[in-house]
Amino acid sequence: MKSVATVVLAAGKGTRMKSGLIKVLHPVAGLPMIAWPVAAAREAGSDPIVLVIGHQASAVQGLFRGATDIRCAMQEEQLGTGHAVACTADALAGFRGTVLILCGDTPLLRPETVKNMLAYHRDNMAAITVLTALMDDPFGYGRVVRDESGGVTRIVEQQDATPEEREIREINSGIYCMDSDFLFGNIKGISNDNAQGEYYVTDLLAIAVRKGLTCLALPIADADEIMGVNDRVQLAEAARILRGRINRDHMLNGVTLIDPDQTYIDHGVTIGADTTIHPGCRIDGGSIIGSGCEIDGAVSITDCRIGDDCHIKAASVLESSELGEDVTIGPMAHLRPGSVLGNKVKIGNFVETKKIVMGEGSKASHLTYLGDAEIGRNVNIGCGTITCNYDGVKKHRTVIGDEVFVGSDVQLVAPVTIGRNSLIAAGTTVTIDVPPDSLALSRIPQVNKEGWRLRKKT
């Protein structure tokens, strides 16, 4: 394949977002917006990829720190797309081949579309190829002007178009392929003699026409792919479309989504076949979910590893946790980061865990807090039990051996160790280690004062 370099325009602020964060850093279906066109370029075989940066440049650079195929070019002043591309001359010094120009705010562009465009450009030995679309309402977009034979003669921006040109329905996507020699041999020759006073990369097309070079336009079948994101409304629409693609792929791979429109799965999530997901669920952070699982409604899963045949019941929240097979969670449970649960563990309603390891077959069925603890196999944690892991300065660890039975309303004051096969009586406050096979209890003796209530009523 002929060499391909990509320029991604990402220097602007995006004032219509009304945000302290620049437009291309806003997340869309699990990735910053700019990561989508970068991924499309990579999949199409582009190397290097040059990011034209300006506003919040260090934050954009930080997203790709360590990536060997990424280079950056600074655009100190945003003087138009032509000026932005000209800023890449040093970053692409010595490169010979095709330069693909993408916009950092087009997350819907498919890698397959980029591959097709590159092939079309290469096969026709064009100087410039522009990706276009037909729109019923083209307002705001540059129009593609063709001659009688259908050849592309120029692209005119909305602000500079005549009334007749504004009637044209074929619009410029802002996505181009250009021969590198032509691009960098002519980019400094464009002017800013237009309504915006900016340097337009589209002016290169008129230069190519004057020189008798081949200029092509490739219409795209799905105009959604070239939709630019300029405000929060378009951000939500782009996310909806991307989630629809993600959900479709999961369903084609054997996952049941009861209501795909009400299921929010981000890019990078892996889900096994025969898993069923109910409406209102959000799954993100590159989570991995096994086969045969049941995820009830309104569940939130972030950055988790979940084994086969697990059941996550309604309204539970799971964060940065790892579950074995045949685990049951919830309803309304909260697994905080660092929770590692073995096979057949049960975490019931209103149970919260944090930084625990829980062995196979153990259970905490309801109304419990377990933090900074190591819990063995086949342990029963009674209702209302808490590990008192924080002394106001440091966190301390609780260790519970295998086969331990912890009664209801127990406080385990860490650091403390409970030996295997022990029983902790209901209502006990454990402050010292419990040997194996022991009974631990700490209760004030019960006193019954007969007739006391009758005397109080007189």
C-alpha positions as CSV (number, residue, x, y, z in Angstrom):
1,M,0.0,0.0,0.0
2,K,1.2,3.5,-0.8
3,S,2.2,5.5,2.2
4,V,-0.6,7.3,4.0
5,A,-0.3,10.0,6.6
6,T,-3.3,11.6,8.4
7,V,-3.8,15.1,9.6
8,V,-6.5,15.5,12.3
9,L,-7.7,19.1,12.8
10,A,-8.2,19.6,16.5
11,A,-7.0,23.0,17.5
12,G,-10.3,24.8,17.9
13,K,-12.1,25.5,21.2
14,G,-15.6,24.7,20.2
15,T,-17.4,27.7,21.7
16,R,-20.9,26.4,21.0
17,M,-20.2,23.5,23.4
18,K,-20.3,26.2,26.2
19,S,-17.7,24.3,28.1
20,G,-14.4,24.7,29.9
21,L,-13.3,21.6,28.0
22,I,-12.4,21.9,24.3
23,K,-14.8,20.2,22.0
24,V,-12.6,17.3,20.8
25,L,-12.0,16.1,24.4
26,H,-15.7,15.6,25.2
27,P,-16.4,11.9,25.7
28,V,-18.6,10.1,23.1
29,A,-19.6,6.5,23.8
30,G,-16.6,5.8,26.0
31,L,-13.8,7.6,24.1
32,P,-12.8,11.3,23.8
33,M,-14.3,12.6,20.6
34,I,-10.9,12.9,18.8
35,A,-10.0,9.3,19.6
36,W,-12.6,8.1,17.0
37,P,-11.1,9.7,13.9
38,V,-7.7,8.7,15.1
39,A,-8.8,5.1,15.4
40,A,-10.4,5.2,11.9
41,A,-7.1,6.5,10.5
42,R,-5.1,3.8,12.3
43,E,-7.4,1.0,11.1
44,A,-7.0,2.3,7.5
45,G,-3.3,1.9,7.8
46,S,-2.2,5.5,8.3
47,D,1.2,6.2,9.9
48,P,2.1,8.8,11.0
49,I,-1.0,10.7,12.3
50,V,-0.5,14.4,12.9
51,L,-2.8,16.2,15.4
52,V,-3.1,19.9,14.8
53,I,-3.5,21.3,18.3
54,G,-4.1,24.7,19.8
55,H,-6.5,25.1,22.7
56,Q,-5.7,22.8,25.7
57,A,-2.8,21.4,23.6
58,S,-1.2,19.5,26.5
59,A,-4.5,17.7,27.4
60,V,-4.8,16.5,23.8
61,Q,-1.2,15.4,23.7
62,G,-1.7,13.6,27.0
63,L,-4.4,11.3,25.5
64,F,-1.9,9.8,23.1
65,R,1.3,9.9,25.3
66,G,3.5,7.0,24.3
67,A,1.9,6.4,21.0
68,T,4.7,6.1,18.4
69,D,2.5,6.9,15.4
70,I,1.2,10.2,16.8
71,R,2.8,13.6,16.1
72,C,1.6,17.0,16.9
73,A,1.7,20.3,15.1
74,M,0.8,23.6,17.0
75,Q,-1.6,26.1,15.5
76,E,-1.1,29.1,17.7
77,E,-3.9,31.1,16.0
78,Q,-6.9,29.5,14.4
79,L,-6.9,31.1,11.0
80,G,-8.8,28.4,9.1
81,T,-8.4,24.9,7.8
82,G,-5.8,25.8,5.2
83,H,-3.7,27.4,7.9
84,A,-4.1,24.4,10.1
85,V,-2.9,22.0,7.4
86,A,0.0,24.3,6.6
87,C,1.1,24.0,10.2
88,T,1.9,20.3,9.6
89,A,4.6,20.9,7.1
90,D,7.5,20.3,9.6
91,A,5.8,17.3,11.2
92,L,5.4,15.7,7.7
93,A,8.8,16.8,6.3
94,G,10.1,14.1,4.0
95,F,6.8,12.3,3.8
96,R,5.8,11.2,0.3
97,G,2.4,9.7,-0.4
98,T,-1.3,10.4,0.4
99,V,-2.3,12.8,3.1
100,L,-5.7,12.1,4.6
101,I,-7.2,15.2,6.3
102,L,-9.8,14.5,9.0
103,C,-11.7,16.6,11.4
104,G,-11.4,15.9,15.1
105,D,-15.1,16.4,15.7
106,T,-16.4,13.7,13.4
107,P,-16.6,10.6,15.6
108,L,-19.1,8.8,13.4
109,L,-16.7,8.2,10.5
110,R,-16.2,4.5,9.9
111,P,-12.8,3.0,9.2
112,E,-14.4,1.2,6.2
113,T,-15.3,4.6,4.7
114,V,-11.8,5.8,5.1
115,K,-10.3,2.7,3.4
116,N,-12.7,3.0,0.5
117,M,-11.9,6.7,0.1
118,L,-8.1,6.0,0.1
119,A,-8.6,3.2,-2.5
120,Y,-10.7,5.4,-4.7
121,H,-8.2,8.3,-4.5
122,R,-5.3,6.0,-5.3
123,D,-7.0,4.0,-8.1
124,N,-7.9,7.2,-9.9
125,M,-4.5,8.8,-9.4
126,A,-6.2,12.0,-8.1
127,A,-4.5,15.1,-6.7
128,I,-7.5,15.7,-4.5
129,T,-10.5,13.6,-3.4
130,V,-13.2,15.0,-1.2
131,L,-15.8,13.0,0.7
132,T,-19.3,14.4,0.1
133,A,-22.9,13.7,1.0
134,L,-26.3,14.7,-0.3
135,M,-28.4,16.5,2.2
136,D,-32.0,17.7,2.1
137,D,-31.1,20.7,4.3
138,P,-27.4,21.6,3.5
139,F,-27.5,24.9,5.4
140,G,-24.1,25.7,7.0
141,Y,-22.1,23.3,4.9
142,G,-19.8,24.1,2.0
143,R,-21.3,23.2,-1.4
144,V,-19.6,21.1,-4.0
145,V,-19.7,22.8,-7.4
146,R,-19.4,20.6,-10.5
147,D,-19.2,21.3,-14.2
148,E,-21.5,20.0,-17.0
149,S,-19.6,16.7,-17.2
150,G,-19.8,16.2,-13.4
151,G,-16.3,17.1,-12.6
152,V,-15.6,19.0,-9.4
153,T,-14.5,22.6,-10.0
154,R,-14.6,24.1,-6.6
155,I,-16.1,24.1,-3.1
156,V,-17.8,27.2,-1.8
157,E,-18.5,27.9,1.8
158,Q,-22.0,28.8,3.0
159,Q,-21.0,32.4,3.7
160,D,-19.5,32.9,0.3
161,A,-22.0,31.1,-1.8
162,T,-24.4,32.8,-4.3
163,P,-28.1,32.1,-3.9
164,E,-27.9,29.5,-6.8
165,E,-24.9,27.8,-5.1
166,R,-26.8,27.6,-1.8
167,E,-29.4,25.4,-3.6
168,I,-26.8,22.7,-4.2
169,R,-27.5,19.7,-2.0
170,E,-24.1,18.0,-2.3
171,I,-22.0,19.2,0.6
172,N,-18.4,19.0,1.6
173,S,-17.6,16.8,4.6
174,G,-14.3,18.5,5.3
175,I,-12.5,15.1,4.8
176,Y,-10.0,14.9,2.0
177,C,-7.3,12.8,0.4
178,M,-4.4,14.8,-1.2
179,D,-1.2,14.0,-2.9
180,S,1.5,15.2,-0.5
181,D,3.6,16.9,-3.2
182,F,0.6,18.8,-4.5
183,L,-0.6,19.7,-1.0
184,F,2.7,21.1,0.4
185,G,3.7,22.6,-2.9
186,N,0.5,24.7,-3.0
187,I,-0.8,25.2,0.6
188,K,1.1,28.4,1.1
189,G,-0.4,29.9,-2.1
190,I,-4.0,30.1,-0.9
191,S,-5.4,33.4,0.3
192,N,-7.9,34.6,2.9
193,D,-9.9,36.7,0.5
194,N,-13.3,35.5,1.7
195,A,-16.2,36.5,4.1
196,Q,-14.5,34.9,7.1
197,G,-11.0,36.2,6.4
198,E,-9.7,32.6,6.8
199,Y,-7.5,30.3,4.8
200,Y,-9.6,27.5,3.4
201,V,-8.1,24.1,2.5
202,T,-10.9,23.9,-0.1
203,D,-9.1,26.6,-2.1
204,L,-6.6,23.9,-3.1
205,L,-9.2,22.4,-5.2
206,A,-9.5,25.5,-7.4
207,I,-5.7,25.5,-7.8
208,A,-5.7,21.8,-8.9
209,V,-8.4,22.5,-11.4
210,R,-6.4,25.4,-12.9
211,K,-3.4,23.1,-13.2
212,G,-5.5,20.4,-15.0
213,L,-5.1,17.9,-12.2
214,T,-7.7,15.3,-11.3
215,C,-10.1,16.4,-8.6
216,L,-12.7,13.8,-7.4
217,A,-15.7,13.8,-5.1
218,L,-16.8,10.6,-3.5
219,P,-20.4,10.7,-2.2
220,I,-21.0,8.8,1.0
221,A,-24.1,6.6,1.5
222,D,-24.7,7.4,5.1
223,A,-24.6,11.2,5.8
224,D,-24.5,10.5,9.5
225,E,-20.8,9.5,9.2
226,I,-19.7,13.0,8.4
227,M,-21.8,14.8,11.0
228,G,-19.6,17.3,12.9
229,V,-20.3,17.8,16.6
230,N,-20.6,21.5,17.5
231,D,-22.9,21.6,20.5
232,R,-24.4,19.4,23.2
233,V,-27.4,18.4,21.0
234,Q,-25.1,17.0,18.3
235,L,-22.9,15.4,21.0
236,A,-25.9,13.4,22.3
237,E,-27.0,12.5,18.8
238,A,-23.5,11.2,17.9
239,A,-23.4,9.2,21.1
240,R,-26.8,7.7,20.3
241,I,-25.7,6.6,16.9
242,L,-22.4,5.1,18.1
243,R,-24.2,3.2,20.9
244,G,-26.6,1.9,18.3
245,R,-23.7,0.5,16.3
246,I,-22.1,-1.0,19.4
247,N,-25.4,-2.6,20.6
248,R,-26.0,-4.0,17.1
249,D,-22.6,-5.7,17.1
250,H,-23.2,-7.2,20.5
251,M,-26.6,-8.6,19.5
252,L,-25.2,-10.1,16.3
253,N,-22.6,-11.8,18.5
254,G,-25.3,-13.5,20.6
255,V,-26.1,-11.0,23.4
256,T,-29.8,-10.3,24.1
257,L,-30.6,-6.7,24.7
258,I,-34.2,-6.4,25.8
259,D,-34.5,-2.8,24.7
260,P,-31.4,-1.6,22.8
261,D,-32.5,2.0,22.8
262,Q,-32.4,2.0,26.6
263,T,-29.1,0.1,27.0
264,Y,-25.9,2.1,27.2
265,I,-22.8,0.2,26.3
266,D,-19.5,2.0,25.6
267,H,-16.8,1.2,23.2
268,G,-14.4,-1.5,24.4
269,V,-16.9,-3.5,26.4
270,T,-16.8,-7.3,25.8
271,I,-19.9,-9.4,26.5
272,G,-20.2,-13.2,26.1
273,A,-23.0,-15.0,24.1
274,D,-26.3,-15.8,25.8
275,T,-26.0,-12.9,28.3
276,T,-29.2,-11.0,28.7
277,I,-29.2,-7.3,29.5
278,H,-32.4,-5.5,30.6
279,P,-33.3,-1.8,30.0
280,G,-31.6,1.1,31.8
281,C,-28.2,-0.6,32.1
282,R,-24.9,1.3,31.7
283,I,-21.7,-0.7,31.0
284,D,-18.4,1.1,30.4
285,G,-14.7,1.3,31.2
286,G,-13.7,-1.6,29.0
287,S,-15.7,-4.1,31.2
288,I,-15.6,-7.8,30.3
289,I,-18.8,-9.8,31.0
290,G,-18.9,-13.6,30.5
291,S,-21.5,-15.9,28.9
292,G,-24.9,-16.7,30.2
293,C,-25.2,-13.8,32.6
294,E,-28.3,-11.9,33.5
295,I,-28.0,-8.2,34.0
296,D,-31.2,-6.7,35.4
297,G,-32.5,-3.2,34.8
298,A,-30.8,0.0,36.0
299,V,-27.5,-1.7,36.7
300,S,-24.3,0.3,36.4
301,I,-21.0,-1.5,35.6
302,T,-17.7,0.3,35.2
303,D,-14.3,-1.3,34.5
304,C,-15.3,-4.8,35.9
305,R,-14.5,-8.4,35.0
306,I,-17.5,-10.6,35.4
307,G,-17.4,-14.4,34.9
308,D,-19.9,-16.7,33.3
309,D,-23.5,-17.3,34.6
310,C,-23.5,-14.3,37.0
311,H,-26.7,-12.6,38.0
312,I,-26.5,-8.8,38.6
313,K,-29.9,-7.8,40.1
314,A,-31.7,-4.5,39.6
315,A,-30.2,-1.1,40.5
316,S,-26.8,-2.5,41.6
317,V,-23.6,-0.5,41.0
318,L,-20.3,-2.3,40.3
319,E,-17.0,-0.4,40.0
320,S,-13.5,-1.8,39.2
321,S,-14.4,-5.2,40.6
322,E,-13.8,-8.8,39.6
323,L,-16.4,-11.6,39.9
324,G,-15.9,-15.3,39.4
325,E,-18.6,-17.6,38.0
326,D,-22.2,-18.0,39.2
327,V,-22.0,-14.9,41.4
328,T,-25.2,-13.1,42.5
329,I,-25.2,-9.4,43.2
330,G,-28.0,-7.3,44.5
331,P,-30.6,-6.0,44.2
332,M,-29.3,-2.5,45.1
333,A,-25.8,-3.6,46.1
334,H,-22.7,-1.5,45.6
335,L,-19.3,-3.1,44.8
336,R,-16.7,-0.4,45.1
337,P,-13.2,-0.6,43.5
338,G,-11.0,-3.5,44.6
339,S,-13.8,-6.0,45.3
340,V,-12.7,-9.5,44.2
341,L,-15.4,-12.2,44.6
342,G,-14.9,-15.9,44.1
343,N,-17.3,-18.4,42.4
344,K,-20.8,-18.7,43.8
345,V,-20.5,-15.7,46.1
346,K,-23.7,-13.9,47.0
347,I,-23.8,-10.2,47.7
348,G,-27.4,-9.2,48.6
349,N,-29.5,-6.1,48.8
350,F,-28.0,-3.0,50.4
351,V,-24.6,-4.6,50.8
352,E,-21.5,-2.4,50.1
353,T,-18.0,-3.8,49.6
354,K,-14.6,-2.1,49.0
355,K,-11.2,-3.6,48.6
356,I,-12.2,-7.1,49.7
357,V,-11.3,-10.6,48.6
358,M,-14.2,-13.1,49.2
359,G,-13.8,-16.8,48.8
360,E,-16.0,-19.3,46.9
361,G,-19.5,-19.9,48.3
362,S,-19.4,-17.0,50.8
363,K,-22.4,-14.7,51.2
364,A,-23.5,-11.4,52.7
365,S,-27.1,-11.3,52.0
366,H,-28.2,-7.8,53.2
367,L,-27.5,-4.6,55.0
368,T,-23.8,-5.0,55.4
369,Y,-20.6,-3.1,54.8
370,L,-17.3,-5.0,54.1
371,G,-14.2,-3.0,53.5
372,D,-10.5,-3.8,53.5
373,A,-11.1,-7.4,54.3
374,E,-10.0,-10.9,53.3
375,I,-12.9,-13.4,53.6
376,G,-12.5,-17.1,53.2
377,R,-14.6,-19.8,51.6
378,N,-18.2,-20.6,52.7
379,V,-18.4,-17.7,55.1
380,N,-21.8,-16.4,56.2
381,I,-22.0,-12.6,57.0
382,G,-25.1,-11.8,59.0
383,C,-27.4,-8.8,58.4
384,G,-26.1,-5.5,59.7
385,T,-22.5,-6.6,60.0
386,I,-19.8,-4.0,59.4
387,T,-16.0,-4.0,59.2
388,C,-14.8,-1.0,61.2
389,N,-11.7,-0.5,59.0
390,Y,-10.9,3.2,59.5
391,D,-9.6,4.7,62.7
392,G,-9.7,8.3,61.5
393,V,-6.1,8.2,60.3
394,K,-5.4,4.8,58.7
395,K,-7.3,1.9,57.1
396,H,-6.9,-1.5,58.8
397,R,-7.6,-5.0,57.5
398,T,-10.0,-7.7,58.7
399,V,-9.2,-11.3,58.0
400,I,-12.0,-14.0,58.2
401,G,-11.1,-17.7,57.8
402,D,-13.0,-20.4,56.0
403,E,-16.3,-21.7,57.2
404,V,-16.9,-18.8,59.7
405,F,-20.4,-17.9,60.7
406,V,-20.9,-14.2,61.5
407,G,-24.2,-13.4,63.2
408,S,-26.3,-10.3,62.7
409,D,-25.3,-6.8,63.8
410,V,-21.7,-7.6,64.4
411,Q,-18.9,-5.0,64.4
412,L,-15.4,-6.2,63.4
413,V,-13.0,-3.6,64.6
414,A,-9.9,-3.9,62.5
415,P,-7.1,-5.0,62.6
416,V,-8.6,-8.3,63.6
417,T,-8.5,-11.9,62.5
418,I,-11.2,-14.5,62.8
419,G,-10.0,-18.1,62.8
420,R,-11.6,-20.7,60.5
421,N,-14.8,-22.4,61.6
422,S,-15.6,-19.8,64.3
423,L,-19.0,-18.4,65.2
424,I,-19.4,-14.8,66.1
425,A,-22.6,-14.3,68.0
426,A,-25.2,-11.7,67.0
427,G,-24.6,-8.2,68.4
428,T,-20.9,-8.9,69.1
429,T,-18.2,-6.2,68.8
430,V,-15.0,-8.0,68.0
431,T,-11.9,-6.1,69.1
432,I,-9.4,-9.0,69.5
433,D,-8.5,-12.0,67.3
434,V,-10.7,-15.0,67.5
435,P,-9.0,-18.5,67.5
436,P,-10.3,-21.2,65.1
437,D,-13.3,-23.2,66.1
438,S,-14.3,-20.7,68.7
439,L,-17.4,-18.8,69.8
440,A,-17.0,-15.1,70.2
441,L,-19.6,-13.0,72.0
442,S,-19.7,-9.7,73.8
443,R,-23.0,-8.7,75.2
444,I,-24.2,-6.8,78.3
445,P,-26.3,-9.3,80.3
446,Q,-30.0,-8.8,79.6
447,V,-32.1,-7.5,82.5
448,N,-35.9,-7.8,82.6
449,K,-37.7,-5.5,84.9
450,E,-41.2,-6.9,85.1
451,G,-44.1,-4.4,85.3
452,W,-41.8,-1.4,84.5
453,R,-44.0,-0.2,81.6
454,L,-47.1,-0.3,83.6
455,R,-45.6,1.8,86.3
456,K,-44.4,4.4,83.8
457,K,-48.0,4.9,82.5
458,T,-49.4,5.8,85.9
